[in-house]
Amino acid sequence: MPYILSPPIALVIYALLVGIMLAAAWKVAARGPATKFKTRTYSGGEKAEVGVAAPGYKPFFMVAFFFAILHLGVLIVGTGGFTVVTGVYILGLIFSLVALALG
């Protein structure tokens, strides 16, 4: 019986269960005629603005890199003792975060 919990067999069982639930959902889902109102955006009765919705990924990646460097640096400093090497690492961490913040 423990072989059922092995990852390949559990994946197959999971995929079958998801397929059964998906087929059941398609059977009971409501369907209606396609109209132009189903494809229009609606926001509280106001007409939607036309334009770029997202500024791009660059600001997101800068914030993500900032926090990744910060968290990994704190993890490394926290797991080691305070030595000269750790001090140099902290200075490098500070310089890299300042450089990343300034662009």
C-alpha positions in Angstrom: 0.0 0.0 0.0 2.8 2.6 0.6 3.7 2.5 -3.1 0.5 4.6 -3.8 2.1 7.5 -2.1 5.2 7.4 -4.4 5.4 10.6 -6.5 4.8 9.1 -9.9 1.8 7.1 -8.8 0.4 10.0 -6.8 0.8 12.3 -9.8 -1.2 9.9 -12.0 -3.9 9.6 -9.4 -4.1 13.4 -9.0 -4.2 13.9 -12.8 -7.1 11.4 -13.0 -9.0 13.1 -10.2 -8.5 16.5 -11.7 -9.7 15.2 -15.1 -12.8 13.8 -13.6 -13.6 17.0 -11.8 -12.9 19.0 -14.9 -15.3 16.9 -17.0 -18.0 17.2 -14.3 -17.5 20.9 -14.2 -18.0 21.2 -18.0 -21.2 19.2 -17.7 -22.8 21.4 -15.1 -21.4 24.8 -16.3 -24.0 27.2 -17.6 -23.9 28.2 -21.2 -25.5 31.0 -23.0 -25.5 32.7 -26.4 -22.4 34.7 -27.3 -23.1 38.4 -27.2 -21.0 41.5 -27.6 -21.6 42.4 -23.9 -19.7 39.3 -22.8 -16.5 40.5 -24.3 -16.8 44.1 -23.2 -15.1 45.3 -20.0 -17.3 46.6 -17.2 -16.2 48.6 -14.3 -19.1 49.9 -12.2 -20.8 51.4 -15.2 -17.8 53.4 -16.3 -16.2 53.1 -19.7 -12.8 51.4 -19.5 -9.7 53.4 -20.3 -7.7 52.4 -23.3 -4.0 52.2 -22.7 -1.1 50.2 -21.3 -2.3 48.6 -18.1 1.1 47.6 -16.6 4.3 49.6 -16.8 6.4 46.5 -17.5 8.5 44.0 -15.6 11.6 46.2 -14.9 10.3 47.9 -11.7 9.1 44.5 -10.4 12.5 42.9 -11.1 14.4 45.7 -9.4 12.3 45.3 -6.2 12.6 41.5 -6.4 16.4 41.7 -6.8 16.6 44.2 -4.0 14.8 41.9 -1.6 16.5 38.7 -2.8 19.9 40.2 -2.2 18.8 41.6 1.1 17.3 38.4 2.4 20.1 36.1 1.2 22.6 38.5 2.7 20.9 38.5 6.1 20.6 34.7 5.9 24.4 34.4 5.3 25.3 37.0 8.0 22.9 35.4 10.5 24.2 31.9 10.1 27.8 32.9 10.4 29.6 34.6 13.2 30.8 38.2 13.0 34.2 38.0 11.5 36.3 40.2 9.2 35.0 38.3 6.2 31.4 38.9 7.4 32.1 42.6 7.8 33.5 42.8 4.2 30.4 40.8 3.0 28.1 43.3 4.8 29.9 46.3 3.1 29.6 44.5 -0.3 25.9 43.9 0.4 25.4 47.6 1.3 27.2 48.7 -1.9 25.2 46.3 -4.1 21.9 47.4 -2.6 22.7 51.1 -3.0 23.8 50.4 -6.6 20.6 48.5 -7.3 18.5 51.3 -5.7 20.1 54.0 -7.7 19.6 52.1 -10.9 
